[in-house]
Amino acid sequence: MHLPDSLRCALAAVRPIGRPRLVGGCVRDFLLGLEPKDFDVEVGETDFPTLHRALAPFGATDVVGRSFGVIKLRTGDGREYDFSLPRRESKVGAGHRGFEIAPEPGLSEAEAAARRDFTINAISWDPFTERVIDPLGGQADLKAKVLRHASPAFVEDPLRVLRAMQFAARFDFTLAHETALLCRSIVDAYHELPLERVWGEWDKWATQSTRPSRGLAVLEQTGWLAHFPELAALRNCPQEPEWHPEGDVFNHTQHCCDALVKLQPWKSADSHRRRFLLFAVLTHDLGKPSTTIRSHRREVVRWTSAGHEAAGGPIAEAFLVRIGAPVGLADYVRPLVVDHLIHHHGPKSEFGDTQVRRLARRLSPATIDDLALVMTADSFGRPPLYSPETHNLIEKLRAKSRLLDLAARAPKPILLGRHLIALGEQPGPHFKQLLDDAFEAQLDGMFQNEAGAVEWARNRLRRTEHAK
């Protein structure tokens, strides 16, 4: 395992006074062939003051919790490491925080590992002998791609169920049957969780997934899908088999989410864009349960969901509120949900300039490029069907938006208040209406530059004056 020099120096200083072990995610990621990012160290066979003194020469030390023995070391190279003592945790109250934690430096490595959530996170690493310490069989579970609880104490922390959801999605793992049964036994404990912790796990799902459907499967397998009724309603919501051979809307949504994270623009995006795109795909068909009916279409009785895009917008917002999403995320997600079928409405041969300008405006702060990714994922979410016609329409929309320089941004008003003042107008309440009308005219293509905007305003003011 490659360790930063600053960490190696600190570990060397700790070695004479205790038993340092790298633990948790850094070991898991290393064994999975991933580059570890965050390094946590557990030091047995020492006490808190001795550990603190050993670390002090290597940077700023923040005592996160003396009562449970955690020191956050910030080194001169800008890195941050958590050093902790082995500890016992006793459940004394409800919820994620209802624990009494006490350092116990003499715990064996097996006893220390048992307090962790999953066996894959209970593996430790001796940085000096490069020996893997795996008392709970975590390496075998890593190889089998299985999430398994580390001990029966798993049920004491209900947040671990949502951690299973995001771990499964991030690493493409399945949940062990016996662990799923434990999760079902604490399904009612969901309401003990602070909303910000619920969001924290959903955020990891949205920004770090390699196979998001695995996380959704965990929610269903554990019975915790019931806590997200907007998603639960998708299960058994029928779709027309000719158009959706993959099954119900829940299956379709899983396929769509998996398709999105395979697209290169999503892989290369920052966490902000990844987040709203995956939530847009997750929620794009939330309107189907309330709009799906059997109806005659082309003289054949089919399942249809007319208007589900518009119906899904408010439901997507309600879901985001339910999971504690930050204010502003819905501003990106909702328009992508409402307009995700725009390429199937209207003429199929060409997208008009006005149509694209108005679409770019409706989508803002999301963009037509964002919408194209949602549409693409939606189309790929119907295996084994592949529709070249649909992808051709998406590319036509993107091409037109690039031509108008609107692929990655919304149109901005050309005519501004300063132009009206330059025409001799005094600022007043009539400015807003005039500027709003000018923007509508701009979207309709009546002018495309500043000179045209000023001429439009001059003519408008002249007509208004004549009408008096």
HELIX and SHEET records of a PDB file:
HELIX    1   1 ASP A    5  VAL A   14  1                                  10    
HELIX    2   2 ARG A   15  ILE A   17  5                                   3    
HELIX    3   3 GLY A   25  LEU A   31  1                                   7    
HELIX    4   4 PHE A   48  LEU A   55  1                                   8    
HELIX    5   5 ALA A   56  PHE A   58  5                                   3    
HELIX    6   6 ARG A   66  PHE A   68  5                                   3    
HELIX    7   7 GLU A  109  ALA A  114  1                                   6    
HELIX    8   8 THR A  119  ASN A  121  5                                   3    
HELIX    9   9 GLY A  138  ALA A  144  1                                   7    
HELIX   10  10 PRO A  152  GLU A  156  5                                   5    
HELIX   11  11 LEU A  159  PHE A  171  1                                  13    
HELIX   12  12 HIS A  177  SER A  185  1                                   9    
HELIX   13  13 VAL A  187  GLU A  192  5                                   6    
HELIX   14  14 LEU A  195  GLN A  208  1                                  14    
HELIX   15  15 PRO A  212  THR A  222  1                                  11    
HELIX   16  16 TRP A  224  HIS A  227  5                                   4    
HELIX   17  17 PRO A  229  ALA A  232  1                                   4    
HELIX   18  18 VAL A  249  LYS A  262  1                                  14    
HELIX   19  19 GLN A  264  LYS A  267  1                                   4    
HELIX   20  20 SER A  271  THR A  283  1                                  13    
HELIX   21  21 LYS A  288  THR A  291  1                                   4    
HELIX   22  22 HIS A  308  ARG A  322  1                                  15    
HELIX   23  23 LEU A  329  VAL A  338  1                                  10    
HELIX   24  24 ILE A  342  HIS A  344  5                                   3    
HELIX   25  25 ASP A  353  LEU A  363  1                                  11    
HELIX   26  26 ILE A  368  PHE A  380  1                                  13    
HELIX   27  27 PRO A  388  LEU A  403  1                                  16    
HELIX   28  28 GLY A  417  ALA A  422  1                                   6    
HELIX   29  29 HIS A  430  LEU A  443  1                                  14    
HELIX   30  30 GLU A  450  ALA A  467  1                                  18    
SHEET    1   A 7 GLY A  59  GLY A  65  0                                        
SHEET    2   A 7 VAL A  70  THR A  75 -1                                        
SHEET    3   A 7 GLU A  80  SER A  84 -1                                        
SHEET    4   A 7 ASP A  40  GLY A  44  1                                        
SHEET    5   A 7 ARG A  19  VAL A  23 -1                                        
SHEET    6   A 7 SER A 124  ASP A 126 -1                                        
SHEET    7   A 7 ARG A 131  ILE A 133 -1                                        
SHEET    1   B 2 ARG A  87  LYS A  91  0                                        
SHEET    2   B 2 PHE A  99  PRO A 103 -1                                        
SHEET    1   C 2 VAL A 146  LEU A 147  0                                        
SHEET    2   C 2 THR A 174  LEU A 175  1                                        
SHEET    1   D 2 ILE A 293  ARG A 297  0                                        
SHEET    2   D 2 VAL A 300  THR A 304 -1                                        
END                                                                             
